[in-house]
Amino acid sequence: MDIDDLIAEGQRLLSQTKFDEAAAAFGTALAAEPDNVGLLVAHGAALIALGSYDEAFADFNKAVMLAPDNARLYYRRGMGRMAQMDFAAAVADFSKAIELDPQYAVAFYSRGMAYDSLGQEKESQEDLRRSWVLGQARLQGDLDTYGIIRTESDKPR
C-alpha cells in the first residue's frame, strides 16, 4: 500500500470507529513521512480515542512544533486535553488557537466548555456567547454566498 492508500484507509477506519486499525494505518504512513502534520494529528486523534494519551500528545506536540502558527493544531490538542479531563491545559490550547484565529467559533465554544468544567462561569458564558455570534455570522455569510436569503427581512442590518 502506498502512503495515499494508507491515509485513505486510516480515515475510513477512523470514521468507522475502528481506532486500533486506524492508528496502525496512520502509524505505518508516519514511518514513511514522520513530519507530515496531518498524519500526526490523525494518528493522535486515533490514539486519544484509544486512551493512549502520552503517545497522542507526542504526535500533537510534534505537529505544533512543525507548524506553530496553525490554530487547528492547538484546537485538536485542546480536544485531547478535554478527553483527558485536563481542563486548564485545554483552556491554554484553545486560547492559543483563538489568538491565532480570532474568528474560530468552535475554539471559543470548546474553551467555554472547559471553563465551565473549571467552574469559571463568567468566562464560560462569555466564550459561549462569542461562539454563537461567530457561528451566526459564518452561517449568514454562507447563506448569502449560496443565495439562500428568502426575504429582505432575513438580511442582516
C-alpha positions as CSV (number, residue, x, y, z in Angstrom):
1,M,0.0,0.0,0.0
2,D,1.3,3.5,-0.8
3,I,1.1,6.4,1.6
4,D,-2.1,7.9,0.0
5,D,-3.8,4.5,0.3
6,L,-2.7,4.2,4.0
7,I,-4.1,7.7,4.7
8,A,-7.4,6.9,3.0
9,E,-7.6,3.6,4.8
10,G,-6.8,5.3,8.1
11,Q,-9.5,7.9,7.6
12,R,-12.1,5.2,6.6
13,L,-11.3,3.2,9.7
14,L,-11.4,6.3,11.9
15,S,-14.8,7.2,10.6
16,Q,-15.9,3.6,11.4
17,T,-14.6,4.0,14.9
18,K,-12.0,1.2,14.3
19,F,-9.4,3.1,16.3
20,D,-6.8,0.3,16.7
21,E,-6.7,-0.3,12.9
22,A,-6.8,3.4,12.1
23,A,-3.9,4.1,14.4
24,A,-1.9,1.3,12.8
25,A,-2.6,2.6,9.3
26,F,-1.6,6.1,10.3
27,G,1.4,4.8,12.1
28,T,2.6,2.9,9.1
29,A,2.2,6.1,7.0
30,L,4.1,8.1,9.6
31,A,7.0,5.7,9.3
32,A,7.3,6.9,5.7
33,E,6.5,10.6,6.4
34,P,7.3,11.3,10.1
35,D,6.9,15.1,9.7
36,N,3.5,15.0,8.0
37,V,1.4,17.3,10.2
38,G,-1.9,16.0,9.0
39,L,-0.8,12.4,9.7
40,L,0.4,13.3,13.2
41,V,-3.0,14.9,14.0
42,A,-4.9,11.9,12.6
43,H,-2.7,9.4,14.4
44,G,-3.1,11.4,17.6
45,A,-6.8,11.5,17.3
46,A,-7.0,7.7,16.9
47,L,-4.7,7.4,19.9
48,I,-6.8,9.7,22.0
49,A,-9.9,7.5,21.2
50,L,-7.9,4.5,22.5
51,G,-6.9,6.3,25.7
52,S,-3.2,6.3,24.7
53,Y,-2.7,9.9,25.8
54,D,1.1,10.0,26.1
55,E,1.6,8.8,22.5
56,A,-1.2,11.1,21.3
57,F,0.3,14.1,22.9
58,A,3.7,13.3,21.5
59,D,2.1,13.4,18.0
60,F,0.2,16.7,18.8
61,N,3.3,18.3,20.3
62,K,5.4,17.4,17.3
63,A,2.7,18.8,14.9
64,V,2.6,22.0,16.9
65,M,6.4,22.2,16.8
66,L,6.3,21.7,13.0
67,A,3.5,24.2,12.4
68,P,3.3,26.6,15.4
69,D,1.0,29.1,13.6
70,N,-1.7,26.6,12.9
71,A,-4.7,27.3,15.1
72,R,-6.3,23.9,14.2
73,L,-3.4,22.0,15.8
74,Y,-3.8,23.8,19.1
75,Y,-7.6,23.2,18.9
76,R,-7.0,19.4,18.3
77,R,-4.5,19.2,21.2
78,G,-7.0,21.0,23.4
79,M,-9.7,18.5,22.5
80,G,-7.3,15.8,23.5
81,R,-6.8,17.6,26.8
82,M,-10.6,17.7,27.3
83,A,-10.7,13.9,26.8
84,Q,-8.1,13.6,29.4
85,M,-10.1,16.0,31.7
86,D,-7.1,18.4,31.9
87,F,-9.3,21.4,31.6
88,A,-6.7,24.1,32.5
89,A,-4.4,22.8,29.8
90,A,-7.3,22.7,27.3
91,V,-8.1,26.3,28.1
92,A,-4.4,27.2,27.3
93,D,-4.6,25.3,23.9
94,F,-8.0,26.8,22.9
95,S,-6.7,30.3,23.9
96,K,-3.7,29.9,21.6
97,A,-6.0,28.7,18.8
98,I,-8.2,31.8,19.3
99,E,-5.1,34.0,19.5
100,L,-4.0,32.7,16.0
101,D,-7.6,32.8,14.6
102,P,-9.9,35.2,16.5
103,Q,-12.8,34.0,14.3
104,Y,-12.5,30.4,15.4
105,A,-16.0,29.9,16.7
106,V,-15.6,26.2,17.7
107,A,-12.5,27.1,19.7
108,F,-14.5,29.7,21.7
109,Y,-17.2,27.1,22.3
110,S,-14.7,24.5,23.4
111,R,-12.9,26.9,25.7
112,G,-16.3,27.9,27.1
113,M,-17.0,24.3,27.9
114,A,-13.5,23.9,29.5
115,Y,-14.1,27.0,31.6
116,D,-17.4,25.6,32.7
117,S,-15.7,22.4,33.8
118,L,-13.3,24.5,35.9
119,G,-16.3,26.3,37.5
120,Q,-15.4,29.6,35.8
121,E,-19.0,30.6,34.9
122,K,-18.3,34.2,33.7
123,E,-15.6,33.2,31.3
124,S,-17.6,30.2,30.1
125,Q,-20.7,32.4,29.3
126,E,-18.5,35.0,27.5
127,D,-16.9,32.3,25.3
128,L,-20.2,30.5,24.6
129,R,-21.8,33.8,23.6
130,R,-18.9,34.7,21.4
131,S,-19.0,31.3,19.7
132,W,-22.7,31.8,19.0
133,V,-22.1,35.2,17.5
134,L,-19.3,34.0,15.3
135,G,-21.2,30.9,14.3
136,Q,-24.2,33.0,13.3
137,A,-22.0,35.4,11.3
138,R,-20.5,32.5,9.5
139,L,-23.8,30.9,8.8
140,Q,-25.2,34.2,7.5
141,G,-22.2,34.5,5.2
142,D,-22.8,31.0,3.8
143,L,-26.4,31.8,3.3
144,D,-25.5,35.0,1.4
145,T,-22.8,33.2,-0.7
146,Y,-25.3,30.5,-1.8
147,G,-28.2,32.9,-2.3
148,I,-30.4,31.2,0.4
149,I,-31.8,34.5,1.8
150,R,-35.5,34.2,1.3
151,T,-36.8,37.7,2.0
152,E,-35.4,41.2,2.6
153,S,-36.2,40.9,6.3
154,D,-33.9,37.9,6.6
155,K,-30.9,40.0,5.6
156,P,-28.7,41.4,8.4
157,R,-29.0,45.1,9.0
